[in-house]
Amino acid sequence: MKVLVIGGAGYIGSHVVKALMEKGHKVTVFDNLSSGLLQNLFPENDFIAGDILHPDTLEEAFSRGFDAFIHLAAFKAAGESMIKPEKYSINNINGTLNILNAATAHNCKYMVFSSSAAIFGEPQYQPLDEDHPKNPLNYYGFTKLKIEEFMTWYDQLKGLKFASLRYFNAAGYDVDGVLYGLERNPANLLPVMMEVACGKREKISIFGSDYPTRDGTCIRDYIHVSDLASAHVMALEHIAKTNESLKLNLGTGNGVTVTEMLEATRRITGKEVKAEYVGRRAGDPAQLTATSAKAKEILGWEPKYSDVDTLIDSTWKAYKKYFKM
């Protein structure tokens, strides 16, 4: 298929592009490079420098004729979304509507959306399945939930078939070592710890040490980015084959605490990785884990690289390669 990957120069997007290419799809990347990197682009692919807030650029892109597109261009920092909701409204909601309008105007029939398990909010049971009540605790999760609702309507009214993939913490780096472009101004746990290990930051702040968990720090479900990339490709091929939309959770079902990730990072890197425990952050539930049973049943997808050691080791190798350590 001819696939437009919106946000394809970014961290997750570049891994999705690599997975698409490995399955023989023809890929074009659309990115404004605000967080994506030219380093993450493959010379075999066309590249369109554009912004989802500019409808004319999207119109021109989709006029080239694509069978499908993958949307990975949303802002994703949960903490920031609680401070700057307007930023997330404009980019995530307005930007997505621009994408949906351009895609349907040019008869692009299939869509994969990088959603989030943040749409569920405080868990009523663990691990979260697709039917869990949806009550986001942060504005980022709210925008993702609204986008899912928009897609459902566009499916009914415009025939746009979609797969919405919900996951929590993407982590790790390309297990083949091809991709190692680092995120700009990372906010997620593992890359921040890596910056401390590399000496780029003095310490990491751990938000909350008094949660009702086994060591007092938050529990999260970490998914290797290469596993996520394969799920995006499998979901796209499935909806193109069946012409039916999907909403799937992606997870290991096994949560890891922040302190456990910190201790494993110290062990694998051999670095001190100085940490400071500070107060809780608004919008952070104590524990979030998701089940991927439905994804396994429908797509045959299972995580292969999402154990803690592979997550950390592949990330550390990317940082060492990038900084020539």
N, C-alpha and C positions, 0 to 999 in steps of 0.2 A: 504493500500500500504506500501511497504518498502521504506522509505524515508531517504536519507542522507541529513542532515542539515549542510552545510558548514558555519562555524561561529556560530554554535548553542550554544556556551557557552557565547556568547556576550549578550549585552543588548536587542536588538530586537530579536536575534536568540533564546534566552532562552524562550521568550514569544511565539515565533512561535512553538517551540518544545512543550510547554505546550498545545497550541491550537491543534496541531496535535495529541497529546496523547489523548486529550479529545474526538477526533473524531475517535479514535480507530486505528490510523496508527502506524506502528512499526518504531521507530525512531532510527537512529544512528547519533551521533554528531561527526563532524570532525572540529577540532579547534587547532590552535597553541598556544592558551592562551596568546597571546601578549596583547590582551585587554579583552578577555573572562576570565571567572572565573570558577574554579572547583566548587565553591559554586552554580553556576547556573545549574549544571548538575543534572539530575534526575537518581536515582539508577536503574530505570527500563530500561534505555537506554544504548546501547553500546557506547563507546567513543573511538575515534581514535585520538591520538595526532599527528597532521600532519600540514604541511604548503603547501599552494597552489603554492608556488614557487618551490616545490620539486615534479616533475612529477612522480617519482617512488612511492612516498607515495600515491598520488592520484590514480595511477594505482592499487596499492594494495587495496585501499579502494573500488573503483568501481568494482573490481574483485569479491567482496562479493555478487554482484547481487542486484541492487536496481531498483525499478520501476521509481523512481523520485528523484530529488535533489532540494534543495533550496540554493541559493547562497547569503550569507550575509557577505562575507569576504572582502569587499572593504574598503579601507580607505575613510573617509567621511568628513574631516574638510576642508571646502571650503577655508578658509583663508590660512591654511597651504599649500594647493595645489598650491597657487599662488607663494609661496616661495620655495617649494620643488617639482616641477613638476616631477622630476626624480623618486621620491619615489612613486608617484601616477601612473606613467607609468609602473613601474616594478610590483607593487602589483596589481593594478586594471586591467591593460590591459594584461600584461604577465601572471599574475596569473589566470585570467579568461580564457584565451586561453588554459592554461594547464588543467583547469577543463573541458572545452568543449571537448578537445581531449580525455581525459580519459573517460568521460561519453559516448561519441559516440563510442569509441573503445569497450566498454562493454555493448552497447545496452541499455543504460539508456535513456528512451524515453521522459521524461517530466521534465521540469525545471521551477522554479519560481525564478525570479531575482528581488532583491531589488534595483530598479533603483531610480531615483530622478527627481523631477520637476525642478532641476537646469539645466536640459538639454535644457530648453526653453529660458533661459536668460531673458533680459528685456522684461516685458510683453507688448504686443501690444494691449491686451484687458484683462479684468478680469471678472470672474475667468478663469484660463487657462483650455482649453479642450485639448483632445488628438491631435487635428489637428493644434494647435498653432505652428507657426514657431519655429524652434529649432536653437538657436544661443547662446550657453552657455557663461556666463560672467566670469566663473572661470574654472580652469583646472579640478577640481573635476567633474563638470558637463560635461565637454568635455569627460572625460574617461567613464562616464556612457552612454553618447550618442554613443560612439564608440562601447561599449559592446552591446548595442541594435542592432547596425548594424551587428556585428559579429553573434549575435544570429539569425538574419534574414537570413543570408547566411547559417548558420548551419541548419536552418529549411529547406531551399530549397535544400541543398546539402546532408544533413545527416538525414533528417527527425526528427530532434530534435524539439519537440513542446514546446513552452515556454509561460510564462506569465510574462510580464515586468510591475512592479508596481511602479508608479511614485508618490512620495510624498515629502513633504518638511521636516517639523520639527517633528520628532518623539519625544514624550514626555510622561510623566506619568509613572506609575508602575502598575504591576499586581493588579487588583482591589480586588483579593482574598487574597492578602498579602503573597502569597507563595514565590514569587520571590522578593528579595530585595538586590541582589548583585549589588553594585554600580560600575559605569564605572570608569576606571582608567583614570586619567588626562582628565576629561571631558572638552569639548570645547563649547558645546551647552548651550544656555541661561539658561534654567531651572535648570539643575544640578549645574551650576556655582553659580546661586543665592542661591541654597540650601547649597552649601559649605560656602557661606558667612553667611547664617542664622545659620549654625552649628558652626561657628567660625573657620572653616578650611581655609578660605580666609578672608583677611581684607575687600575687596570691589570687586565690579564687574565693569568692564569697559564697557560702552555702546557706541558702535561705531556709531557716527553720531547723531546729534540732529537737523539737518537742512534739512531733507528730506521733500519733498512735501506731507506730510501725516498729519493726524489730530493733532498730537502732535510733529511732527518733527523726530520721531524715526521710524525705519523700521517696516513694517507690514508683518507678517508671518502667515501661515496657520498651526496650531498645531494639530497633530493627535495623539490620545492616542495609546500607543504601543499595548494595548490589541485589539483595533480596527484594527490596522495594522496586527496583528497576525491572526485574523479571516479572513482578506482579503487574506492573503497568502494561507491559507488552502482552502478557497472557490475557489480561482483561480486555485490551483492545481487540485482540484477535477473536476472543469469545463473542463480544457484542457484534462484531462485524459478521460473524458466522451465524449467530442466532437472531440478530436484529431485536434484541431485548436488553433493556437497561438493567444495571446492577448497582447495588450498594453493598460494599463488602468491608469488613474489618480485617486489618492485617496486624497480627501480633504473635508473640511467642506464648502468651499466657503466663509467663514467668517474669515477675518484677524484680528489679535490682534497685537497691537503695543508693542514694547519692554517696554515702560513705563507702559502700562496697565498691562503687565505681572508682572512687578516689584511691582506695587502698590497692585495687587492681592496677590502676594507672601508675602508682608509685612502684609496684612490683615489676611491671613490664618495662617501664622506661628507665628504671633505676634512678629516678630523680626524686627530690624531696617533695615537690608539688605542695607548697605552703597553702594552707586553707584557713579560712576564718568563718566561724559559724555566727550568722547574724539572724535578725528577726525574719519571720515568715513574710512571703511576698503575696500581695493580693491576687486572688484568682487561682491559687495553687491547691488542688485537692491533695490529700495525704497519699493516696495510692491510685494508680491507674494501670490496669493491665487489660489486654484485649485478646479474644480468641479468634483464631483464623480458621475455625472448623468449616465454615461455609465456603471460604475461599479454597480450601482443600477439596471440598466436595464438588464445587462447580468448576474450578480452574485446574485442580490438581496441584495447587501451589503450596509449598511449605518452605519456611526459612531454612537456609543452608549455612549461613555465615553469621548468625545473630547471637552466638555465644559471646560472653563477655571478653574472653581473651582475643578472639578474632576481631571484634569491634575495636578494641584498644590497639592491638598490634598493627592492624592495617592503617589505622589513623596515625600512629606514631611513625610508621614507615613513610607515609605521605609527608608528614611534617619534616622528618629528617631529610627526605629527598628535596623538598622545596627549599629548605634553609641550608642544604648542602652540609649537613652535620655528620 
